[in-house]
Amino acid sequence: MGIGGGIALLVIGAILSFAVSDAIEGVNLEMIGYICMGAGALMLILALILNAQRRNTSHVAVVEHREVPPPTV
């Protein structure tokens, strides 16, 4: 879910906060939108941090070489 999920939550939250003018009794769509935008921003920041940490790892390949003696006749 990383970066794409964070962007999706930001977009959904912005739509709920700024574009939806309908009202549901007992539900504040504007607040739900702000919560979604906050969660999306947090998710985006965490995804970027985790990707940066993953990029800084190093891998060492160990190659084992064995000398095979020539066949005896």
C-alpha positions in Angstrom: 0.0 0.0 0.0 2.8 2.5 0.3 2.9 5.7 -1.7 -0.1 5.0 -3.8 -2.3 4.4 -0.8 -1.2 7.6 0.8 -2.0 9.6 -2.3 -5.4 7.9 -2.6 -6.3 8.8 1.0 -5.2 12.4 0.4 -7.4 12.6 -2.7 -10.4 10.9 -1.1 -10.1 13.2 2.0 -9.8 16.3 -0.2 -12.9 15.3 -2.1 -14.9 14.7 1.1 -13.6 17.9 2.7 -14.0 20.4 -0.1 -16.2 19.0 -2.9 -19.0 17.1 -1.2 -21.8 19.4 -0.1 -24.3 16.7 0.9 -25.2 16.1 4.5 -25.7 12.8 6.3 -27.4 13.0 9.7 -25.0 12.3 12.5 -21.9 12.2 10.2 -19.6 15.2 9.6 -18.2 14.5 6.1 -15.8 17.4 6.3 -14.1 16.0 9.5 -13.9 12.6 7.9 -12.2 14.2 4.9 -9.7 15.9 7.2 -9.0 12.6 9.0 -8.4 10.8 5.7 -6.1 13.6 4.5 -4.1 13.4 7.8 -3.9 9.6 7.5 -2.8 9.9 3.8 -0.1 12.4 4.6 1.2 10.2 7.5 1.1 7.1 5.2 3.0 9.0 2.4 5.7 10.2 4.8 6.2 6.7 6.3 6.3 5.1 2.9 9.0 7.6 1.8 11.0 7.0 4.9 10.8 3.2 4.6 11.8 3.4 0.9 14.8 5.6 1.8 16.0 3.0 4.4 15.5 0.2 2.0 17.6 2.0 -0.6 20.6 2.3 1.8 21.1 -1.4 2.3 24.1 -3.2 0.8 24.3 -6.7 -0.4 27.4 -8.9 -0.6 27.6 -11.8 -2.9 29.8 -14.7 -1.8 31.1 -16.8 -4.6 32.7 -20.1 -3.7 35.3 -21.4 -6.2 36.4 -25.0 -6.0 39.3 -26.4 -8.0 38.4 -29.7 -9.5 41.5 -32.0 -10.0 42.0 -33.4 -13.5 40.7 -37.0 -14.0 43.3 -39.7 -13.6 43.6 -42.4 -16.2 
